[in-house]
Amino acid sequence: MPPSYFTYIMASRSHTLYIGVTSDLQKRVFQHKWREHDGFTGRYNCDRLIWFETHQDVAIAIDREKQLKGWRREKKIALIEKTNPAWIDLSRDWYDLEPADHSRSLDRMNT
């Protein structure tokens, strides 16, 4: 089976958007959620995967990322809401522990 590449959109709770490309979506989303790299998604807390598509060719995935980044915000929102109108985190069941869950458990331990 040929490798897959993903063009994806992460969002914050206030709907700040981040668009990216990766060959390992589950790992990359984990990195965004746990803020493993400094940058835009950590600064704006873009920790929810709200849209993605799969490509067999990395060049096509990168071209799609560039295309989406060039769109006006309204067009990006329309794309997201076509398949995910509630902006649900599509990765919500991928991990045993979410950063928010971890923070809450630490808060309970410290009280």
C-alpha positions as CSV (number, residue, x, y, z in Angstrom):
1,M,0.0,0.0,0.0
2,P,1.5,3.4,-0.9
3,P,2.1,5.9,1.9
4,S,-0.6,8.4,2.8
5,Y,-0.3,12.1,3.4
6,F,-2.8,14.3,5.1
7,T,-3.8,17.9,4.7
8,Y,-5.5,18.9,7.9
9,I,-7.0,21.7,9.9
10,M,-6.6,22.2,13.7
11,A,-8.7,24.7,15.6
12,S,-8.8,26.4,19.0
13,R,-12.0,26.6,21.0
14,S,-12.3,30.2,19.7
15,H,-12.0,28.9,16.1
16,T,-8.5,30.1,15.3
17,L,-7.4,27.8,12.4
18,Y,-4.1,26.1,11.6
19,I,-3.6,24.2,8.3
20,G,-0.8,21.7,7.9
21,V,0.5,18.6,6.1
22,T,1.8,15.3,7.6
23,S,2.5,11.7,6.8
24,D,1.5,10.6,10.3
25,L,-1.7,12.3,11.3
26,Q,-2.2,10.6,14.6
27,K,1.4,11.5,15.8
28,R,1.2,15.1,14.5
29,V,-2.2,15.8,16.2
30,F,-0.7,14.4,19.4
31,Q,2.2,16.8,19.1
32,H,-0.3,19.7,18.6
33,K,-2.4,18.7,21.6
34,W,0.6,18.3,23.9
35,R,2.4,21.4,22.5
36,E,5.5,19.4,21.8
37,H,6.8,22.2,19.4
38,D,6.8,25.9,19.9
39,G,4.8,27.8,17.4
40,F,1.4,28.9,16.2
41,T,-0.7,26.0,17.4
42,G,0.7,26.2,20.9
43,R,0.5,29.9,21.1
44,Y,-3.2,29.9,20.0
45,N,-4.1,26.5,21.6
46,C,-5.2,24.9,18.3
47,D,-5.7,21.5,19.8
48,R,-8.7,20.1,18.0
49,L,-8.6,18.2,14.7
50,I,-11.6,19.5,12.8
51,W,-11.0,18.5,9.2
52,F,-8.6,16.4,7.1
53,E,-8.2,14.7,3.8
54,T,-5.9,11.9,2.6
55,H,-3.6,12.0,-0.4
56,Q,-1.3,9.4,-1.9
57,D,1.1,12.0,-3.3
58,V,2.9,14.4,-1.0
59,A,3.1,17.0,-3.7
60,I,-0.7,17.0,-4.0
61,A,-1.1,17.3,-0.2
62,I,1.3,20.2,-0.1
63,D,-0.5,21.9,-3.0
64,R,-3.8,21.5,-1.2
65,E,-2.3,23.0,2.0
66,K,-1.2,26.0,0.0
67,Q,-4.5,26.3,-1.7
68,L,-6.4,26.2,1.6
69,K,-4.0,28.8,3.2
70,G,-4.8,31.1,0.3
71,W,-8.6,30.9,0.9
72,R,-10.5,33.6,2.7
73,R,-11.6,32.5,6.2
74,E,-15.3,32.2,5.2
75,K,-14.4,29.6,2.5
76,K,-12.3,27.6,5.0
77,I,-15.2,27.6,7.5
78,A,-17.6,26.5,4.8
79,L,-15.3,23.6,4.0
80,I,-15.1,22.5,7.6
81,E,-18.8,22.9,8.3
82,K,-19.7,20.8,5.2
83,T,-18.4,17.7,6.9
84,N,-18.1,18.8,10.6
85,P,-20.8,21.4,11.3
86,A,-20.3,21.2,15.1
87,W,-16.5,21.5,14.9
88,I,-16.1,18.2,16.9
89,D,-12.6,17.1,17.5
90,L,-12.2,14.2,15.1
91,S,-9.3,12.8,17.1
92,R,-11.2,12.8,20.4
93,D,-11.1,9.0,20.7
94,W,-7.5,8.5,19.5
95,Y,-5.7,8.8,22.8
96,D,-6.0,7.4,26.3
97,L,-5.5,10.8,27.8
98,E,-6.1,14.3,26.5
99,P,-4.1,17.3,27.8
100,A,-7.3,18.8,29.3
101,D,-8.0,15.5,31.2
102,H,-4.4,15.5,32.5
103,S,-4.7,19.1,33.7
104,R,-7.9,18.3,35.6
105,S,-6.4,15.3,37.3
106,L,-3.4,17.3,38.4
107,D,-5.7,20.0,39.7
108,R,-7.7,17.4,41.8
109,M,-4.4,16.0,43.2
110,N,-3.3,19.5,44.3
111,T,-6.5,20.4,46.1
